[in-house]
Amino acid sequence: MTTPTVIDVWLGDLTFPGYMDRLHRLGAEFEKAHPEYRINIEGRDFRNLSREIAEAAEAGRPPAIGEFYFAVTQAAYDMRTKDGEPLFTSVQRAIAGRTEILGEPVVVDDLLPAVREHYSRDGDLVSMPAVVTAMLIYGNQDLLRAAGVAHLPTTWEELEAACEAVAALPDGPGHAVTWSNHGLFFQQALAVQGGHLADRDNGRAGRATRLDLASKEMLAFVEYWQRLHRDGHYLYTGKIPDWEGNLKAFADQDVALRVTSSNDLNYMAQAAGHAGFEMTVGRFPGRADEPYGGNIIAGTSLWLTAGLDEATQDGALAFMQFLNNPRNAADRHVASSFVPVTRSSYRLLEDEGWFEANPFHRLASAQLGSYPEGEGEGVPPCRGALFGDFAGAQDVMTRAMGDVLLHGADPAERFAEATAEAQGLLDAYERDRVDNGVRSPESLRVEYFKDAEAYTGAQLENAVRGSNG
């Protein structure tokens, strides 16, 4: 009997209870269809995985497939082997125009255009998207209806007006709206305005070398956020990022609105069901009377190690296609509310009646795939920031925002200081890239907050029950 070809696959465990179970089942299903292969899946804490892959590369034993969180995409581009060669190769170039690999249909041309754009460089799909999320707004329909708010806010200005209406309720919640102090919200707020964190088109038109955390688009959002907080509308828990606290506030009906990731859709629905109120969901609000500039996505993608023998490379590529075939991509959405990454998986969910029964689950795809009504044709740009040590810069901007909210720091002055601090981190990353091929722990950090405890997906499962969770 021929010894099976082993495909080492290191995946990020996103720490939700049972998260890895489905992925191990898919590995077993692939092996059954392809007995000449063994899929060796290792689930590793997503916060440590990029560093562990770099260590394996230094030892000459990297996995065939490595999963990277979106925040370390630049590090994945820049990683080198111990011999100084690029650690990863382009998925699209390795596919080389084939329509199937080992009988598995190639799905890269079926990817949602925004998702493909995000993980491409000069039109070349470098890595295979896996987990994809978008930013949405959620509402307690019962509270909004009582306040006379006819529909979810579609602009920042409508959001402020909705907050004022909720505040006028005689026995209303303590605050109207909340969201986490996390880099995703800064990025999405910049994107809808067409703003950037970094030069060279946010690092998409060349290597980013300069950061600007005090741009007019950034300050417009920071000052808006500050005003909502000052006027008593925005609930700040005082913690960074505190996904759990924000979800509990919604579950306890301490707020009428929450802005958060589509990843939370299932949890938000559970929270509303547990508390007995009706939930509504909408697209992330843009600016009134300004063109809608685009979106960002969060999530993960799969990277293909360079220099694999033909059998190993084809097995790895085939497994990537298998994970994103219509059935598996659709099931991933149902299980975790992640965006169905291909058009075929979306159509499958539509044909099976999933979206008719769960209409809010359409919204993340709509957010990424179309402009708000009357604001444009085609697909909005999806070009989130691409630069080294994004996690460090995220920590800097969230601490700056905390100072604005809690200590009354001047936004322009505080975010100018933040720019200087973040620039120092990017400069350090670039030195590490040139000298070491991206090896320092700071260059490879994924989610880092200086004064915060690590969080887990399990905390969200508890938070759906509110303060009793």
Secondary structure, DSSP 8 states (H G I E B T S, - for coil): ----EEEEEEEEE---TTHHHHHHHHHHHHHHH-TTEEEEEEEEETTTHHHHHHHHHHTT---SEEEEEGGGHHHHHH-B-TTSSBSEE-HHHHHTT-SEETTEE--GGGB-HHHHHHTEETTEE-SEEEEEE-EEEEEEHHHHHHTT--S---BHHHHHHHHHHHHT-TT--S-SEE---SHHHHHHHHHHHT--SBHHHHHTSS----B-TT-HHHHHHHHHHHHHHHTT-EE--SSSS-HHHHHHHHHTTS-SEEEEEGGGHHHHHHHHHHHT--EEEEE--B-TTS----B--EEEEEEEETT--HHHHHHHHHHHHHHTSHHHHHHHHHHH-----BHHHHHHHHHTTHHHHSGGGGHHHHHHHS-STTS-SS---B-----TTHHHHHHHHHHHHHHHHHH---HHHHHHHHHHHHHHHHHHHHHHHHHHSS-STTTT-SS--TT-----HHHHHHHTTGGG-
